Amino acid sequence: MIVNLIVGSVTVLMLLFVLVWIFFPATRNWFERPKHRFMETEQLMNQKRKL
């Protein structure tokens, strides 16, 4: 019973995130900010290694 509730809740939340991502393009930057931060940090680390 509790497992079904958890799976259902997570499914609904993911559906909401996907719908927001599709219908509100301005939120895409907010959703993807951690990925871009990680990539920037990785580039900085690679540049420092080359020096």
N, C-alpha and C positions, 0 to 999 in steps of 0.2 A: 504494500500500500504506500509506504513512505517513498520507496524507490520510484514508483510511478509518479508521485507528486514532484519529486526532484527532477526527473527526466522531463516531465511536462513543463515545469517552471523554466528550466534551462532552454528548452525548445522555444518557448514563447519569448524569452528574453533575446535569444539569437535572432528570431524572426523580426522582433522590433528593431534590433540594431541594423539588420539588413535593410529593412524598410526605411529607416532614418537615413542610412547611407545612400540609398537610391533616390529618395525624394527631397533630401536636403543636402545638396552638394557642398555647402559651406562647412558642414560638419566633418567632411572627409579629412581636412587638415588636422582636426583635433584627434580623430581616430588614428591617423597615421603618424602623428608627431613622435611617439616613442621609436618607431622604425627609423625615421629620419635622424633623430638624435643619435641612435646607435650607429648609423652609417657615417655620420659626421665624426663621431668619436673614433671609429675604426680608421677613417681616412687620416685623421690627425696622428694616430698611433703609427700608421704606415709611413707617414712623412717623417716622423721623428726617428724611426728605425733606419731610414735611408741616410740620415745625416750622420 
